């Protein structure tokens, strides 16, 4: 693994200021710095991006797939609406770990459904900014079902 892509969806640029009682006070820049230090210590590049535009996320997932590199994806509200992101993940055939800062299942009913989960390797949610660290740790450990267990 040469690189890991961390992709963030709409409104995540407001972390630290937006509803800190729900999302915590860590900024996206602080999360990026922490993950970059870990990746650096493993000799792995970190591609950390945020966009409020669905098409950007689709393109970035596709690019990660073309490069054969895994993705940590916090699609924000697009989690609950984006068939395009689901299709991009399936088409890109890349390993994706879905992350959320809050426990979406303890929130409004419309947040209980994810278009990402069925095509993700795993889902980590409810641990605030630590959700990203846990996803990175899983990727670095090579976590996931082996081919023989998936059959």
N, C-alpha and C positions, 0 to 999 in steps of 0.2 A: 504494500500500500504506500503510494507516494504522497497522496494528499487526502484530506478530508474536507468536504464541503459542509458548511453550516449555513443553512438558508432560513431566513426569517421573513415572515409575511407582514401584513398590514398592521400598523400602529405599534409595532415592536420597537420602532425608533423612539417611541415616547417612554420606554421603560425607565423607571426611576422617578418619573414625574406622574405618570398615568396610574391612577388607582393603586398606590403603593400598598394599601391594606390588602389588596387582592393579588398583586403581582410582585410585591417586594420593592426594595429600594435600589437594587442593583441595576446599573445601566447596561445597555447592550455593549457599550465599549468596555465595561469592566468584565463582562462575560467573555468577550472576545479576547481580552488580554490574558485572562486566566487559561482559556483553552489554547491560546497560541503558545504560552509557556510550556504546557504539557506536550503539545505537538512538537515543539522545538526540541524538547528533551528526548523525543523518540525519533528525531530526524524526519519528521513528516510535515509537509506544507499544510497550512490552514487557509482555506478560501472561505471567508466569512462575509456574508452579504445580507442586506435587508432591502426589501422593496414593498411598496404599497400596491404594486401592480402584478396581477395574476400571471400575465404573460412572461414577465421577467423570471418568476419562480419556475414556470414551465421550461423556459429556455435553460436555466441553470441546472435543473434536474437532468435534462437531456444531455447537457455538456458533461456533467459528472458521469453519466452513463457511458458516453462515448469514450471518456478517459478511463473507465473501469474503476472509478473511485466512489466510495460510500458517501452518504448524505445524512446529516442530522437536520431534520426539518421541523421547524415550528411554523406551520402555515397560518397561524392565527385564525381569524374568522374564515379563511378559505378552507380550513379543515372541514367545515360543515356544509360547504357549498360547491366545492370545485371538483367536478368530474374531470375537467381538463388536467388538474394535477394528478389525479388518480391514473388517468390514461398515460401521462408523461412518465410516471413511475413504472407502470407496467411496460411501456415501450422502451424505456431506457435500460431496463433490466439491471438496475443498480440497487445495492443494499441501502435501504432507508430506515432510519429510526425516527419515529414521530415523537416529538417532545412538546410538552405544555408546562407552563409555569404553575398554573392552577389545576385543581382537580376538576376537570370539566364535567364529571359525573355528579358533582355536588352543586352544580350551577343550574342555569336555566335549561329546561328540557331540550330546546333546539341545539344546545351544545353537546348533547349526549351522543349524537350520531357523527361519525367521522368517515369521510370518503377516503382518507389516507390509511387508516388502520388496516383495512383488508389487504392492502398491498405493501404494508410496512413489515419489516422483519420483527419489530417490536415497538412498544409504546411506553414512554416514561412520562408520568405526569404528576403534578401536585407537590413537587419538591422545590418550587421556586427556581431560582437560578441554578441550583444544584442539579436540576433535571438535565441540563446540558452536560455537566460533568459526568453524570452517570451514563449518558448516551455515549460520550467519548470513551469512557472506560470500557464500555461494552464493545465498541468497535476495536479498540486497541487490544482487547483480550481475544478478539476473534469470536465473540459470543454468537450463538445462533445454532439452530438445528443443523446437524450434519446431513449430507445428502441421503445417507441410508435411513435416517429417521424421518425424512420428509416423504418417503415413498409409501 
